[in-house]
Structure formats: C-alpha cells, structure tokens
Amino acid sequence: MPEKNVFMFSGKGGVGKTTCAGATALHFARNGLNTLVISTDPTPSLSDIFEAVDTQKPIKITDNLHLAELGTQEVKQMWDKKFGHEVYEVFSSLVSIEYDEFVDFITSILPGLQEEFMIDYIRELAISGTYERIVWDTAPLGQTMHLLNMPEMLSEHLKPAPKIYSRLKLGSLSKRPILKILEDWSEISAEDMEFLRTEVEFTMVTIAEALAVQQLEGVFFEFNAHGFKFSQLIINNVIKADDSEFLRTKSKQQHGYIDQIHTISSGMKTIEVPLFPYEIKGVQRIEEIGKAIFS
C-alpha cells in the first residue's frame, strides 16, 4: 500500500469488510505502528469480532491498537461542539424547543450531516497525529455512496438559507452569526472531500457472488466520477480446498465470478482471502486474515 495513514474499507453488507479492516489495523499494530481502527457503521461489529469487553473509549485491543465506534451519540456531540448552541439560539427564538430535542431533530433531518461530521472527525484525528495509522470501517456501500453526494446535498440545503435567515426579524447581531456558520459549514464540507481525495487510501471488499459482482462496475464508475479511486480490491471467502463435491461445485462457480471481477477491476491490485472453516472472532483468528491480505 502507498504511504498514507488513513485506510478506508468499503463494501456491501456481509462481505467481510469489517473483518478485513480489523485485520489490516492489527497488521499495522503488530508492526509497531500506533493504530486506531474506527467504525462509522450505524450497527458496528468491530468490538464483537475483536471480542472487546472494555468500556473505555477508545478500547485498547493490543499494544499499539485501539478501537472506536462512532454512532449517533458521537455525531450529536460533534454537532454540539461545532455549531449546536449558535444555531439553537436562532431557532429557539422562533420555536419553543429544548436543546436536546433540537439536536435530535437537526441530526436526523439534515442531509449528509452524520457522514459530514464523521469524516471531519477522522480528518481532525489524522491532522492531530495521535495515531500513525487510522483504519476506517465504513457503513455498508449504500451509505458510503451517499457520502460521495454529500457536498451537493449540503449545497442544495444551504442554497435558500441566507435568503430565509435574512428575512428573519432577529436583528443584525443574530443574522450575521448564522450566515457565517452556514459559510463555515460549506468550507468544512469542501475540506473533508479534499481530505478523502488526497489523504485516504480506498480498499473495496467483495465476494465472488452474482449480486456483489453486478454492483462493482457501478460502484467504480460512481467513485471515479467524484474523483476517487480504489487502490486495491479484496475478494473475500475464496474457496481454496475442493475435497468435497459441494466445495468443488462452489469453487468452480466462484472462479467464473472472480474472472469477471478481474475484468471489471482492470489491473487494480487484487487480493484473494480464503474461506476459513470457522468464524473469524478474536485477535488470533483476525491475525490469520491479516496474513492472507499482506502475504
């Protein structure tokens, strides 16, 4: 992999994206790099596959490896830190609403807000230098694609805002801050997208099955259209043993799909991770995935 320090893993649900992200993070940690593996999946499973029971945040997994899962609560905290109270002052002058209720409302209805703050959080982490490697386990593919359209959605949402706020009878002292907040928000969005394009290494995780293969071409096209490129592709759960009729039949079927994947990925670095005969949970078994990825 090129020398970037943020590694984003993407893929449809159920392909082993989280396992591959965890294995990559563990590999970096075993090589002496202070590493954070972080999930922005609304239903995260990182702590489950690592069998982490610690309640501290971030959770220490091994020497040099910590784990964090970002959810709705963390997004609310980010909103609160960046803009929350300033925006609330304007809205509460128009509508009788408690601050906590206002934050719940704002973080649920604004398009792309959760993705915006999660990316910004990871960008600030990278800038801080707290970790030498950050491995990012994203939400399933649909939400990641949603992320790519974030600036356009945000722009559409903010377009009428200055006109609306300028008509509010709040006095010039109240109007200027809210318009400045909207301007700052747009700037943050642009910085976050530039961070994704220049500082993040993208890995696609897939499996050798019809639906997963059908989605790949469209995903690559969409990412390229937004100026993003995947540096590598991991084909997970590839059958290597064929000591039964079932496995021979399944393996033959997979080979056809793997050929299609190589055609679609057109020269991209491709890694095949074998199907293991047991569930991948715990540091020792996750490490086996890492050996397959980095061999």
N, C-alpha and C positions, 0 to 999 in steps of 0.2 A: 504493500500500500504506500502511496505517496505520503510525505511527511506533513500531514495536517493533524490537528489534535482533537477534532470533533468528527465522529463517525456516526452517520445516521443509517439505521436499518429500517427498510420499508418492505411491505408485502401484504398480501391479503391475509385475513384471519385464518389461523390454523396451519400455516406453512412452516412454523418453527422459527419465526422472526425473532421472538424474544430469546429463545434458546441460543441462536447464533449471535445475537448481540451480547448476551451474558458470557458466552464462551470467548468472544473477542476481547471483552473487558478483562476477563480472568487471565487471558494470554498476556495482555499488556502488563497487568499487575504482577504476574509471575516473572516478567522480565524487568522488574524493578521500577516501573512507571506508576506514579501516583494516579490512580484511575477512579473515575466515577461512572457507574452505569445508571442511566436515568430513564424512566419510562414516562411518556405522556399519554399512554393508553388510558381511556376512561375506566376500563376494567383491567388493571395491571396484574401481571402474573410473575413479575420478576422476583419478588420476595418469596413467592411459592416455589419457583424452580430452584432457587438457592436455599430453600428451607430456612429462611431467615426468621428468627423469632424475636430479635432485639426490637425494642420500641423507640430507640433513639433515632433521630433524623439528622443526617443520613445514617443508614445502618452500615456498620463495619462488617464486611464479609470475611476478608482475609487481610493480611498485610498488604498495603497499597491499594486495596479495593473497597470502595464504599458504594452503597446502593440508595437511590432515591426514587420515589414515585410521586409525580405531580398530578394532582386531581383538582376538582372544582374548588376545594377549600384554599388551595395554594393560589389558584387564579384570582380568587376574591382578595387575597392578601396582596397580590401584585397590583391589582386594580386600586386597592386602597392606598398603597404606597405611592403609586404614580399620579393618579388623578382623582381618586374617590371623593375626598372631602370637598375639593374645589367644585366639582360637578354637582355634588349633592347640595351645596349652598344655593345654586341656581334653581335646581329642580324643587327643592323644599320650599322655596319662596312662592312656587306656583301650585304645588300639590302637597297635601298633608301626608307625609310618608316617613316612617322610621328609617334610620340609616341602614341597618342590616337588611331590611326589606328592599330598600333601594338597590343595594349591592346585588342581592339575589336577582332582582329584576334586570338590572343592567347586564350582568354577566350571562344571563340566559337569552337575551333578545338581540344583542348587538352581533352582527355577522362577523365571524372570524376572531372575536375577542379572545376566546380561550387560546386558540392557536397563536395569536399575536403575542400574548404575554408569556406563553411557554417558550416560544422562540427567543423572545427578548431576555428571558431568564437564563436560557442556555448561552446566549451571546454574552451576557454580562459575566457569567461564570467563566467562559473562555477568556475574556479580557482580563479577568481578575488573576489568572494564573494559578488559582488554587489547586487545579488538577493538571497533570501533564497530558492526560487523555480523558476525553469525555465520550462515552459510547451511548448513543441515543436510540432507545427502543420506541418507535413511533406508534401511533394508533393504527388500526387496520387501514388498508390502502385508500378506502373511500374518504376517510378524514384527512389523510395526507394529501390527496388530490385537492381537497377543499382548501388546504393550506396554500397551495400554489395560486389560488384565485383571491387570496386574502387582500392584497393591495387594491385590486379592482373593486371588491366588495366594500372595503373601507372607504374608498374614494366615492363610491355611489352613495354610501350612507352619509358621508360628511358634506357632500356637494350642496344640499339645500340648507345645511346647518347654519352658516353665517347669516343667511337671509332671515331665517327664523329667529335666531337669537338677537339680531339687530332690531327686530320689531318688538322684543320684549321690553316692557316698561320697568327696567331694573336699575336704571342709572348707569352712567358710563363706567363707574368703578366695577360693576358686576359684569358688564358686557365684555370688556377687554380681556379679563382673565379667561373666560370661557372660550373666546375666539382664539386666544393664544394656546389654550390647551388643545383645541382641535388641530391647530397648526403643528404643535409639537407631536401630537399623535401620528399625524401623517409622516412626519420626519422619522419617527421611530420605526414605522412600518417599512419605509424605504431602506433604513439602515439594516433592519432584520433580513430583508430579502437579499441585500448585498452580502450580508454575512453568510447566508445559505449558499449563495453562488460561489463565493471565493474562499470560505474557510471550512466548509463541511464536505466530508467525503461520503458519497452515497453508495450504499450497498442494497441491491434488490435480493430478496429471498423468495424462492418459489419452489414448487414441487412439480414432478413430471406427471401431471394430470390435465385433462382436457380444458377445464374451466380456467385453471391457473395459466396455462399456455395461451389461451384465447385472449386473456386480459393483458398479457405482456406487451404486445405491439402497441396497443392504445396507450398504455402507461408510459412507454419510452417516448412515444410521439408527444404526449402531453408535457412531460418533463422537458424535452428538448425545446418545445415551443416557448417555455418560460425561461430558457437559458440554463437549465440544469442537466447534468449528465451523470449517469451511474458509472462508477469506476469498476465495479465488479458485480457479478451475479452468482448467488449460491443456489444450487439445486439440492434441496434437502430430501432426506429419506430415500436415497437411491439404493435399490436392492443390488447387493453385490454377491450374495450367495444364491445358488439355484439348486438346492438339494431336495426340492420337492416339486411336484407338478404345479402347485399353486404359485410358488416363487418363480418358477421358470416362465409361467404364463404372464405373471405380473411384471417380471423383469423385461420380457420381450415388448410388452405394451409400453413400459417406461422408455425403452430405447427409442421408440418412434417419437415420443414427445420430447425427449432430450435432443434428438436431431432437429426438431422444429425450434427448440429454444436456442440452439446454437445458430440457426439461420436468422432468427429474429434479433439476437444479441450482436450479431455481425462483428466478431472479433473481440468483443468485450471479454475481459478476464473472467473465466467461469470455473467455479469450484464445485465438485460433487461431494456431498456429505452423505455417508452411508446410512442406511436404516439400521438402527440398533435394536436388538431383541428385547429391550427393556425400556422402561420410562426414564427419560432424562431428568433427574432431580438430584440436587446435591452437588457440591463443589467437584467431587471426584469424577462424576459422570459428565458434568458440563465441561470439564477439562478434556475429556475424550473428544467432544465436539470441536474444541479449540485445536486439538492436534490434527483433526481432519481438515479444518479450514486453513491452517498455517503450514501443513506439510508440503 
